[in-house]
Amino acid sequence: MPLTDDQKKAVESRFQNVFVTASAGAGKTSTMVERVIGLVTGDDHVPLSSIIMLTFTRAAAEEMRTRLGAALISAIKEAVGEKREALVHALDELPLFTCSTIDAFCQKTVKEHFESLGLTPLHSVMEEDQISPYRTKALTTVLDRLEAQDRARYQELLDSFGGRDEKKIEEAVIKVYKFIMTTEKGLAFLDDVEAAFSDSPENMLCIKDLVRETAVRAEMVRNVILQRNVTFPPEVPVIRKKVNNYLNCLDAFAHCSTLADLYHIKKEVSIGGTLGNDADKTEWVIEYDAIKDIFAKFLEGISFIKCKNYEADMASFANVAKETRILLQVVREFDAEYRAAKDADRILEFFDVEQGMYKLLQEQNVAEEFGCRYLLVDECQDLNPLQDAIIRGIVGENDLFMVGDVKQSIFRFRLSAPDLFLGRLNGAALDPEHSQVIEFKENFRSSDAVIAFVNHVFSNIMHRELGGVDYRPVNRGDRHAGSGQVRCFFYEPEKVPSEYDHVYSVHEAADKARAKQSVDEEALWVRDRIREIIHTPFRNTKTDEEFLLSYKDIAIVSIVKMAPGNKQEMIVNCLREAGIPVNLTDFIKEADYTEIASLVDFLRLIESPNNDVALLSVLHSDAFAISPQELAEIALLPGNSFAEKAQAAAQTHGRISEFYSFLEKMRFLSSSLSLYELVSRMLEEKWRNPILNRPDGRKIFGELLGFADSLKQSKYAGSISEYLDYFDFYFKANGVGEVEERDAVNVMSIHKSKGLEYPVVFVIGLEYSIERNSTDSVLLDKEYGIIKKQESANLFNLLFINKKKREQREDRLRLLYVALTRAKNNLYLSGALTREHVLPFVIPETSAEWIVQGMIGAYDYERKYVPLPESEVKKEERPSVAADENEVAALQKAFDYEYPYQKATETGIKYTVTSINAMDEEGYAPATELFPEEKKAKGTAFHLVMEEIPFSLQNEAEVDAFLQKLIQDGKLTEQQRSDLRPKQVFSALQKVRALVGNRTVMREKSFLLHSAAKEIGLANISDRVEVQGKIDLLALGETDAMVLDYKLSALSAQELREKYREQLTLYAMAVEKGFGKKVTEKYIFVLGRNELITL
């Protein structure tokens, strides 16, 4: 395909700095390749070895290198003379050509100069999941040391993060550390932050920006009013006075220079008031109302400035500074401990590599060694500040060619900074002698239909104030090819009633979510559209050649990755039920997770030692190293299953016997250790040494440590059985990957789709909220610095938060652009739409509203799902194959086979009462062990009060005083207190107290009930299982006992009896076995309506 005029300009430009803004599908890769060839064959005959090309992914680097090789071979065939010689020489130099990712280039340079950085040749770079345990350990060491050596400072730090545990502190420290390591200053960035806190708040950049932006906006608004060119006559004196006041106020705002000025002026502002007799002058009232609305909108923009709170905000600054300084000191101490830990094991992370590269460029001048005369950089909108500084260091005063598109900057969560590329574009305009900006205005990827839709939508919603750039429509030039269409389905969401009686369980949550899938209209709509177009003729958007659409030509993208019960899973399941093959592209990985699989298989054996598949996996793993020959010999022993044979072999086989001893030990410990603690123990005792003795041992063991560390935070790690459910679908898919089908629909996140293109693209789940409420306890910005987030809002927090929200909206808008521009022929958009008519001046809340807002005036969308008639469903035609009778018989025998221990594979070793309650008719029995009191769980406010309230309170006044004490103790919030009435609480107390009588009361009593699975009807095996639970209220008499469970529910008494009968039966079993007392009374007490239900 011949180059366009803009592409030729980019190839031939000899400006020192060339910046290309290339929209999606603009042909940037071919342009960069042609520029390299132009440099090699030009008058300067630039050696290929003096050109460096950097990008962000290995795939992009390989594509560049492959395209360059093919282009050189093609050019050689047509060239003659000196040009041919230059091309042949360039082809010979191709193996020496530096075309790689930025990370790979930095890593290579650091390895070559390890001595200059105080490293050894044995230092290796670890991936994020491998390095994470080192961070955790270093931070734990720092906090433990702080608590032991400076209890006051530790408590101050803890109090500033909520006063409960260290989790938020850990998250904040790691977040700050990662952030500063992407800046060229690194740890020294903290010095700048502290210096800002030592200065006047008026000199904070966020305050200066506020003052400056307010002044600029005030001047603009004042000019808008003046440009109306209205002179109010003397007959309307009140209006004249008010408008003059507005103008004077705007003039004062335009000339303010400090925050104090802003507060003072805002304090004097007044909009309202009646117009008096002027109200009769209709013509002037209408004009006045228009001016008043303009002025009011200006004031809305600075509404967070409270006119009487200047002194309070200045005082809050001191508190912000104090808490932030404490945090920064911990970050410094963590950095020192973390570096020591990494040095001890001779490991690096990628932050170290980039920081090392920057240091070499600054202190060792390694750029001279590169011999780089021309540096080409792709995807420049995704550079972080440190990478941008490295680029400057590599190129020096030589020629720089950068390609990027701010509209496609979607990796800010990885700390990329799109404003850096914007800054270069703006800077080029000020240096026309050395710099040139070239814009590619064509899109050769997408059909005319897709381009027209994207142009219309984004011309309406993307502009410099939101998105960083004014969207400029693109076209296909004179190359019109390919078929295409755009369809949108935005439906009214179903209103789901709240369920107050729900107790969270992974199994229950996933089952409930999946139960709705069969009626999900969006899933059916996507399925029908695929059925409608599959195996139909399409025309290629580049060659205009006809092709039949295959499943592999279709991609389904969404803002989030697939997770239990979310929109992606619903649609994937719907497609699979319809016989449509699916590849979970986000979940296809090349990494070998054999060792992780062996750990998880050991967990399966803890639940069920008769699981043959898991047993074979574990015995053959590095931890136990039973050879295939030995396993074969065991398999020849008499017995019904491999597990039976292995248990028999343990009598004479030392290592098999050792395995079973270890298994019994871990089964015993599983009842008292968390899943993280259990797996860590397994790693330390059995996996560490065999793995570390392998050549790749450090890397593999790092992955295992990362896996163990992930269990700390996983909400699915409450029990082995719950975690295995999660692992078998989500972690396993994410880690190992599904078996990829050659012809299947590709399902992925939008981030994963970046750089890809498909003939048909579905963008689903567009109802996700644009703004996410951040729970971060620290606010970061490369310009504003770092501040500790405060519990109560103050000006400094608000300025940070407002900037982050603006960036969040920009990121979502760019993410939408990337999603839509993956489509070559057909584009389908779908999602729930709550607000159907979203006017241009209304801020959208969801991506669907944003799209609809952009479509106004040109495009319609479907609101109701209409099933595809069966006659229009494309039938799969598969060739018939003659069946072999022997093969049929063998298959039938295989299908009829029933594994004798199938139930054992479905039986867990540990259950919570909540998960058992969700089962059908299964119960549990004997041997009980009662645990000490545990930390009380936080439930509803009412439930919390009933956990804490003394039975001695005699009236509503005493209850009210008790509620206030709970607030003072930090156990109850003011908001929770407002939902409780002392009269209602006292009524509940009286009823419960009457039930208890003179019996001894225990609240939130934890228990662990042991039983054989067959005794409780769970499975016909002798394996012991455990049931863990917590009794809300247990009352013990001399010979009897009572159990009571609090519920907050809208269900009827009969429904509650049926729902929780098994749960209270288990409680009774635990009490009877643990205390030897008969449970004679079982109750459900419904909070709120104070109803007592007898079981």
NUDODO-622739 format. One line per 4 residues: number of its first residue (from 1); for each residue x, y, z of C-alpha. Coordinates in steps of 0.25 Angstrom, whole numbers. Example, Ala and Ser with C-alpha at 12.3 -4.5 7.8 and 13.67 -1.06 7.14 Angstrom:
% NUDODO-622739
1) 49 -18 31; 55 -4 29;
% end
This chain:
% NUDODO-622739
1) 0 0 0; 6 13 -4; 9 24 7; 0 35 9;
5) 5 50 8; 6 51 23; 13 37 24; 23 42 14;
9) 26 54 21; 29 46 34; 38 37 26; 46 48 19;
13) 46 58 30; 60 62 35; 56 71 47; 64 68 59;
17) 51 65 67; 39 59 59; 26 56 67; 15 48 60;
21) 1 47 65; -5 35 59; -19 31 61; -24 16 62;
25) -21 9 49; -13 20 43; -1 11 38; 9 16 48;
29) 17 3 48; 19 3 33; 23 17 34; 34 15 45;
33) 39 3 36; 40 12 24; 47 23 32; 58 13 36;
37) 59 9 21; 60 23 17; 71 26 27; 79 14 22;
41) 78 17 8; 78 32 8; 89 41 5; 95 39 19;
45) 95 24 18; 92 23 33; 97 9 38; 86 1 44;
49) 94 -1 56; 93 14 60; 78 13 60; 70 9 72;
53) 55 6 72; 48 5 85; 34 0 88; 25 -5 99;
57) 22 -20 96; 31 -31 91; 20 -34 81; 21 -20 75;
61) 37 -21 75; 36 -34 68; 26 -29 58; 35 -17 55;
65) 47 -25 53; 40 -35 44; 34 -24 36; 47 -18 34;
69) 54 -31 30; 43 -33 19; 43 -19 15; 58 -19 13;
73) 57 -32 5; 46 -26 -4; 54 -13 -6; 67 -21 -10;
77) 60 -28 -21; 56 -15 -28; 69 -6 -24; 81 -4 -32;
81) 95 2 -30; 99 8 -17; 85 8 -11; 85 -8 -13;
85) 98 -9 -6; 93 0 5; 81 -9 7; 89 -22 6;
89) 98 -16 17; 86 -13 25; 80 -27 24; 94 -32 29;
93) 93 -23 41; 79 -27 44; 83 -37 55; 91 -25 62;
97) 79 -15 60; 74 -11 74; 59 -12 73; 53 -16 87;
101) 44 -12 98; 49 -1 107; 50 -11 119; 58 -21 111;
105) 68 -10 106; 70 -4 120; 72 -18 126; 82 -22 115;
109) 90 -9 119; 89 -11 134; 95 -25 132; 106 -20 124;
113) 110 -9 134; 106 -17 147; 119 -13 154; 116 2 152;
117) 103 0 160; 109 -9 171; 103 -21 166; 108 -35 163;
121) 107 -44 150; 98 -53 159; 87 -42 161; 74 -46 154;
125) 61 -38 151; 48 -44 157; 34 -42 152; 24 -34 160;
129) 17 -47 166; 31 -52 170; 36 -39 177; 23 -36 185;
133) 27 -46 197; 40 -38 198; 32 -25 200; 22 -31 209;
137) 33 -37 218; 42 -24 218; 30 -15 222; 26 -25 233;
141) 40 -24 238; 39 -8 238; 26 -8 245; 29 -18 256;
145) 42 -10 259; 35 3 259; 25 -3 269; 36 -8 278;
149) 45 4 278; 36 16 276; 22 12 281; 17 26 281;
153) 20 29 266; 15 15 263; 1 18 270; 1 32 263;
157) 3 25 249; -8 14 253; -18 25 257; -16 33 244;
161) -20 20 236; -32 17 245; -26 11 257; -30 -3 254;
165) -19 -11 247; -7 -9 238; -13 -13 225; -16 1 220;
169) -2 5 224; 4 -6 216; -4 -2 204; -1 13 205;
173) 14 10 207; 15 1 195; 7 10 187; 16 22 190;
177) 28 14 187; 24 9 174; 20 23 170; 33 30 174;
181) 41 19 167; 35 23 153; 40 37 155; 54 41 151;
185) 57 46 165; 53 33 172; 54 34 187; 58 48 186;
189) 44 51 182; 40 50 196; 50 62 200; 42 71 190;
193) 29 67 197; 34 70 210; 40 83 206; 26 87 200;
197) 20 84 214; 31 93 221; 27 105 212; 14 113 213;
201) 1 106 208; -1 117 198; 12 112 191; 6 98 189;
205) 5 96 174; -9 91 176; -13 104 182; -5 112 172;
209) -13 105 161; -26 107 168; -23 122 169; -18 123 154;
213) -29 115 148; -40 123 156; -34 136 151; -34 131 136;
217) -48 126 137; -53 139 143; -47 147 132; -53 138 122;
221) -67 139 128; -65 154 130; -62 155 115; -74 146 111;
225) -83 155 119; -77 168 113; -78 162 99; -93 161 100;
229) -92 176 98; -104 180 106; -106 193 113; -116 193 123;
233) -124 207 123; -127 215 136; -141 210 136; -136 197 142;
237) -126 202 153; -127 189 161; -123 180 149; -112 190 146;
241) -106 190 160; -106 174 161; -100 173 147; -89 183 151;
245) -87 175 164; -85 162 156; -75 169 147; -67 175 158;
249) -67 162 166; -62 155 153; -51 166 152; -47 164 166;
253) -46 149 164; -38 151 151; -27 159 159; -26 151 171;
257) -12 145 174; -14 137 187; -24 127 193; -27 137 204;
261) -32 147 193; -41 136 187; -47 133 201; -49 148 203;
265) -55 151 190; -64 139 191; -69 143 204; -74 156 199;
269) -81 150 187; -96 150 186; -105 146 174; -119 146 178;
273) -129 156 183; -142 161 177; -143 170 165; -153 179 171;
277) -160 188 160; -150 184 150; -158 171 149; -168 178 140;
281) -157 180 129; -158 167 123; -148 169 112; -137 173 122;
285) -141 162 132; -139 151 122; -125 157 119; -122 159 133;
289) -126 144 136; -116 139 125; -105 147 131; -108 143 145;
293) -108 128 141; -94 130 134; -89 136 147; -95 125 156;
297) -88 114 147; -75 121 150; -78 120 165; -81 106 164;
301) -67 103 159; -61 108 172; -73 103 181; -63 95 190;
305) -57 108 195; -64 110 207; -65 125 210; -63 124 225;
309) -53 113 225; -39 119 221; -34 118 235; -39 104 237;
313) -33 100 223; -20 106 227; -20 98 241; -24 85 233;
317) -11 87 225; -3 86 237; -10 72 241; -8 67 226;
321) 6 71 227; 9 64 240; 2 51 236; 9 51 222;
325) 22 53 228; 20 41 237; 16 32 225; 28 37 217;
329) 38 33 228; 32 19 228; 34 19 213; 49 23 215;
333) 51 12 225; 44 2 216; 53 5 204; 65 3 213;
337) 60 -11 218; 55 -15 204; 68 -12 197; 75 -20 208;
341) 66 -32 206; 68 -31 190; 83 -30 191; 84 -42 201;
345) 77 -50 190; 83 -43 178; 70 -39 172; 65 -27 165;
349) 51 -22 161; 48 -14 148; 48 -1 156; 62 -4 160;
353) 66 -7 145; 60 6 141; 66 14 152; 79 7 149;
357) 78 11 135; 76 26 138; 87 26 148; 97 20 137;
361) 92 31 127; 94 42 137; 107 37 144; 114 28 134;
365) 110 35 121; 107 21 115; 99 28 104; 112 29 96;
369) 114 14 96; 100 13 89; 105 21 77; 91 25 75;
373) 89 35 64; 74 33 62; 64 28 73; 50 24 69;
377) 40 22 80; 26 16 79; 14 17 88; 20 30 94;
381) 7 33 101; 9 22 111; 23 26 116; 24 29 131;
385) 33 41 136; 45 32 138; 44 25 124; 43 39 118;
389) 56 44 125; 63 31 120; 58 34 106; 64 48 107;
393) 77 42 113; 79 32 101; 76 42 90; 84 54 95;
397) 85 64 84; 83 54 73; 70 52 65; 57 47 72;
401) 45 41 65; 33 39 74; 20 33 71; 8 33 80;
405) -7 36 81; -12 42 94; -26 37 91; -20 23 93;
409) -14 25 106; -20 15 115; -9 11 125; -9 22 135;
413) -12 11 146; 2 7 142; 7 21 145; 8 25 130;
417) 7 40 128; 1 44 115; 3 59 118; 18 57 115;
421) 15 54 101; 5 65 100; 16 74 106; 26 70 95;
425) 15 73 84; 13 87 91; 28 89 92; 30 86 77;
429) 21 98 73; 30 107 81; 43 102 74; 39 101 59;
433) 54 102 55; 57 88 61; 44 81 63; 32 77 54;
437) 18 71 58; 12 62 48; -3 57 49; -8 45 42;
441) -22 47 38; -26 34 32; -31 21 38; -28 9 29;
445) -33 -2 39; -48 1 40; -59 2 31; -66 15 26;
449) -78 11 36; -69 9 48; -61 22 45; -73 30 43;
453) -79 26 56; -66 28 64; -64 41 58; -78 46 61;
457) -78 41 76; -64 46 79; -66 59 73; -77 61 82;
461) -70 56 95; -55 57 94; -49 71 95; -36 77 101;
465) -43 79 115; -47 64 115; -37 55 108; -26 64 107;
469) -28 67 92; -39 72 83; -44 60 75; -41 62 60;
473) -49 53 50; -41 43 42; -45 37 29; -40 26 19;
477) -35 36 9; -38 31 -5; -37 16 0; -51 12 2;
481) -52 -3 4; -59 -14 13; -73 -16 18; -78 -11 31;
485) -89 -7 41; -91 -2 55; -102 -6 64; -105 -2 79;
489) -113 -9 89; -115 -1 102; -126 -7 111; -133 -3 123;
493) -127 -10 135; -135 -19 144; -138 -14 158; -133 -24 168;
497) -139 -23 182; -129 -23 193; -127 -35 202; -123 -32 216;
501) -123 -46 221; -111 -50 212; -99 -55 219; -87 -55 209;
505) -82 -68 203; -73 -70 191; -82 -82 186; -95 -75 189;
509) -91 -62 182; -86 -69 170; -98 -78 169; -108 -66 171;
513) -101 -58 160; -101 -69 150; -115 -72 153; -119 -59 146;
517) -110 -62 133; -121 -70 126; -130 -57 125; -119 -47 123;
521) -124 -40 110; -110 -34 107; -104 -49 106; -115 -53 97;
525) -114 -41 89; -99 -44 87; -102 -58 84; -112 -55 73;
529) -103 -45 66; -92 -55 65; -102 -66 60; -107 -55 50;
533) -93 -52 44; -85 -65 46; -80 -71 32; -86 -60 24;
537) -78 -52 14; -70 -40 18; -61 -31 11; -47 -28 16;
541) -45 -14 20; -31 -13 14; -31 -21 1; -47 -21 -1;
545) -46 -36 -4; -57 -45 1; -56 -55 12; -66 -63 21;
549) -66 -59 35; -61 -69 45; -62 -69 60; -47 -65 62;
553) -51 -52 54; -60 -48 66; -55 -41 79; -63 -38 91;
557) -57 -27 100; -61 -21 113; -55 -11 123; -53 -22 133;
561) -47 -36 132; -56 -48 135; -59 -51 149; -70 -59 157;
565) -84 -55 153; -80 -42 145; -84 -39 131; -73 -46 123;
569) -76 -59 130; -91 -58 127; -88 -56 112; -77 -66 112;
573) -87 -77 118; -98 -73 109; -89 -74 97; -84 -88 101;
577) -98 -93 104; -101 -89 90; -90 -97 84; -81 -85 81;
581) -66 -87 84; -60 -77 92; -45 -73 96; -43 -66 109;
585) -31 -58 103; -28 -51 116; -26 -64 122; -17 -71 112;
589) -3 -71 117; 10 -77 113; 16 -79 128; 18 -92 134;
593) 10 -93 146; 13 -108 149; 18 -105 163; 6 -97 167;
597) -3 -108 162; 5 -118 171; 2 -109 183; -12 -108 180;
601) -13 -123 177; -7 -125 191; -19 -116 197; -28 -126 189;
605) -22 -137 197; -24 -130 210; -39 -130 207; -39 -144 201;
609) -27 -154 201; -34 -163 191; -33 -153 180; -25 -161 170;
613) -21 -150 160; -17 -141 171; -9 -152 178; -1 -155 165;
617) 2 -140 163; 7 -138 177; 16 -151 177; 22 -148 164;
621) 25 -133 168; 39 -128 173; 34 -128 187; 33 -144 188;
625) 40 -148 175; 34 -161 173; 39 -166 159; 29 -170 148;
629) 35 -184 149; 32 -185 164; 18 -180 161; 16 -190 151;
633) 20 -201 160; 10 -196 171; -1 -196 160; 2 -211 158;
637) -1 -214 173; -15 -220 176; -26 -210 179; -38 -202 174;
641) -31 -189 173; -17 -183 172; -20 -177 186; -22 -191 192;
645) -10 -196 185; -1 -184 190; -6 -186 204; -2 -201 203;
649) 12 -197 197; 14 -188 209; 16 -200 218; 29 -203 211;
653) 33 -191 202; 40 -180 211; 37 -168 203; 22 -172 201;
657) 22 -174 216; 28 -160 218; 18 -154 209; 6 -159 217;
661) 12 -155 230; 14 -141 224; -1 -141 219; -6 -145 232;
665) 1 -134 239; -4 -123 229; -18 -129 230; -17 -127 245;
669) -11 -113 244; -22 -109 233; -32 -108 245; -25 -96 252;
673) -16 -89 241; -21 -80 230; -19 -84 216; -7 -74 214;
677) -1 -80 227; -3 -94 223; 3 -93 209; 14 -85 214;
681) 17 -96 224; 16 -106 212; 26 -98 204; 36 -97 215;
685) 36 -111 220; 35 -119 206; 36 -110 194; 47 -100 197;
689) 60 -109 196; 56 -118 184; 52 -105 176; 64 -97 180;
693) 73 -108 176; 68 -107 161; 75 -98 151; 63 -89 150;
697) 60 -91 165; 60 -76 169; 51 -72 159; 41 -84 161;
701) 41 -82 177; 39 -67 175; 26 -71 167; 22 -80 178;
705) 24 -70 189; 16 -60 180; 5 -70 180; 5 -72 195;
709) 5 -57 197; -7 -56 188; -15 -64 198; -13 -53 209;
713) -22 -44 202; -31 -53 194; -46 -53 198; -47 -67 193;
717) -37 -73 203; -46 -74 215; -46 -89 214; -39 -100 205;
721) -52 -104 198; -56 -89 195; -42 -87 189; -42 -99 181;
725) -55 -95 174; -48 -82 171; -35 -88 166; -42 -98 157;
729) -48 -87 149; -42 -74 151; -28 -75 156; -25 -87 148;
733) -30 -80 135; -23 -67 139; -10 -75 141; -9 -87 132;
737) -19 -83 122; -30 -90 115; -27 -99 103; -28 -89 92;
741) -37 -93 81; -33 -89 67; -46 -84 63; -53 -78 74;
745) -59 -64 79; -48 -56 86; -52 -51 100; -43 -41 107;
749) -42 -27 114; -41 -15 106; -27 -13 112; -23 -27 106;
753) -29 -23 93; -19 -11 91; -11 -13 78; -21 -23 73;
757) -31 -23 62; -43 -32 58; -54 -31 47; -65 -32 57;
761) -64 -25 71; -74 -26 82; -72 -16 94; -81 -21 105;
765) -84 -17 119; -84 -2 117; -93 1 129; -80 1 138;
769) -79 14 146; -69 24 140; -64 29 153; -59 19 164;
773) -60 23 178; -45 21 183; -42 15 196; -28 19 195;
777) -23 25 208; -12 33 201; -13 43 189; -2 44 179;
781) 1 53 167; 15 55 160; 12 70 160; 4 72 173;
785) 13 62 181; 8 53 192; -2 55 203; -9 46 214;
789) -24 46 211; -32 51 223; -45 45 229; -52 59 228;
793) -51 66 215; -42 78 214; -38 87 202; -25 80 200;
797) -31 67 199; -42 72 190; -32 78 180; -24 65 179;
801) -37 57 178; -43 66 167; -31 65 159; -31 50 160;
805) -46 49 157; -43 57 144; -32 48 140; -41 36 143;
809) -52 41 134; -41 44 123; -36 30 125; -50 24 123;
813) -52 32 111; -39 28 104; -42 13 108; -55 15 100;
817) -48 20 88; -38 9 88; -50 -1 89; -57 4 78;
821) -45 5 69; -42 -9 70; -53 -12 60; -50 -14 45;
825) -64 -17 39; -75 -18 49; -76 -11 63; -87 -15 73;
829) -89 -8 87; -97 -12 98; -100 -9 113; -111 -5 122;
833) -116 9 121; -122 16 133; -124 30 128; -129 29 113;
837) -128 44 110; -114 50 114; -113 64 109; -99 70 105;
841) -98 78 117; -101 66 127; -89 59 132; -91 44 129;
845) -90 34 140; -87 22 131; -80 18 118; -94 15 112;
849) -99 29 115; -86 35 109; -88 27 96; -103 31 95;
853) -99 46 98; -89 45 86; -99 38 77; -110 50 78;
857) -115 54 65; -109 44 56; -111 29 62; -122 21 68;
861) -121 9 77; -129 -3 81; -136 -3 94; -143 -16 95;
865) -137 -30 92; -144 -37 80; -140 -51 79; -134 -56 66;
869) -144 -65 58; -139 -79 58; -140 -79 43; -129 -69 43;
873) -119 -76 52; -107 -82 44; -106 -97 45; -92 -103 47;
877) -90 -112 35; -80 -123 40; -75 -135 30; -81 -148 34;
881) -71 -159 38; -74 -174 38; -74 -180 52; -65 -191 56;
885) -72 -201 64; -60 -204 73; -58 -190 75; -72 -187 79;
889) -72 -199 89; -59 -194 95; -65 -180 96; -78 -185 102;
893) -70 -193 113; -62 -180 116; -75 -172 117; -82 -183 126;
897) -70 -184 136; -73 -178 150; -61 -174 158; -63 -181 172;
901) -58 -169 180; -65 -158 172; -72 -153 184; -59 -152 191;
905) -54 -143 181; -66 -133 184; -64 -134 199; -56 -123 206;
909) -49 -124 219; -54 -111 225; -67 -104 223; -74 -91 229;
913) -88 -92 235; -92 -82 224; -87 -91 213; -94 -103 219;
917) -107 -95 221; -107 -93 205; -106 -108 203; -119 -117 201;
921) -122 -127 212; -108 -130 218; -104 -130 232; -92 -131 241;
925) -89 -139 255; -79 -143 266; -66 -138 273; -66 -124 276;
929) -55 -114 280; -58 -100 285; -48 -89 282; -45 -77 290;
933) -53 -64 288; -50 -58 275; -50 -43 271; -64 -39 268;
937) -68 -38 254; -75 -25 249; -89 -27 245; -100 -18 244;
941) -101 -7 254; -113 -14 261; -105 -27 261; -93 -20 267;
945) -101 -14 278; -107 -27 282; -93 -33 282; -88 -22 292;
949) -100 -18 300; -100 -21 315; -112 -29 320; -113 -20 332;
953) -118 -7 325; -132 -3 331; -138 7 322; -137 15 309;
957) -128 26 315; -117 16 319; -118 10 305; -116 23 299;
961) -104 26 308; -98 12 304; -100 15 289; -92 28 291;
965) -81 21 298; -80 11 286; -78 23 277; -67 29 287;
969) -60 15 287; -60 15 271; -69 3 270; -81 10 265;
973) -81 22 255; -90 34 256; -97 30 243; -100 16 249;
977) -105 22 262; -115 30 254; -121 18 249; -124 12 263;
981) -135 16 273; -133 14 288; -147 10 289; -145 -1 279;
985) -132 -6 284; -137 -6 299; -149 -15 294; -140 -25 287;
989) -132 -25 300; -144 -28 309; -148 -40 300; -135 -46 299;
993) -132 -44 314; -145 -51 317; -141 -63 309; -127 -64 316;
997) -132 -64 330; -122 -67 340; -113 -75 330; -99 -72 327;
1001) -97 -64 314; -87 -65 304; -87 -56 291; -81 -59 278;
1005) -76 -73 282; -67 -79 272; -66 -94 270; -60 -105 261;
1009) -68 -117 259; -61 -130 255; -68 -142 248; -67 -153 238;
1013) -73 -149 225; -81 -162 224; -87 -160 238; -94 -147 233;
1017) -98 -152 220; -88 -143 212; -81 -155 205; -80 -170 208;
1021) -65 -169 212; -58 -168 226; -51 -156 223; -52 -146 234;
1025) -58 -132 231; -59 -120 240; -70 -110 241; -66 -96 246;
1029) -77 -86 251; -80 -75 261; -92 -75 271; -98 -61 273;
1033) -103 -64 287; -101 -76 295; -108 -78 309; -103 -89 318;
1037) -112 -94 329; -108 -105 339; -113 -116 330; -118 -109 318;
1041) -115 -99 308; -121 -89 298; -116 -84 285; -120 -71 278;
1045) -117 -65 264; -119 -51 260; -124 -48 246; -128 -35 239;
1049) -138 -40 229; -151 -37 221; -154 -52 220; -166 -58 227;
1053) -165 -66 240; -168 -79 233; -157 -75 222; -147 -72 232;
1057) -150 -85 240; -148 -93 227; -135 -85 223; -128 -86 236;
1061) -133 -99 242; -120 -107 238; -111 -96 243; -117 -96 257;
1065) -117 -111 257; -102 -110 255; -100 -100 266; -108 -109 275;
1069) -99 -121 272; -86 -113 275; -92 -108 288; -96 -122 292;
1073) -83 -129 289; -74 -117 294; -82 -115 307; -89 -128 309;
1077) -102 -120 311; -115 -122 304; -120 -111 295; -135 -109 299;
1081) -137 -96 292; -133 -91 278; -138 -77 274; -136 -67 262;
1085) -138 -53 267; -141 -43 255; -135 -30 257; -143 -17 254;
1089) -156 -24 255; -152 -30 269; -159 -43 265; -155 -56 273;
1093) -156 -69 264; -156 -83 271; -150 -95 264;
% end
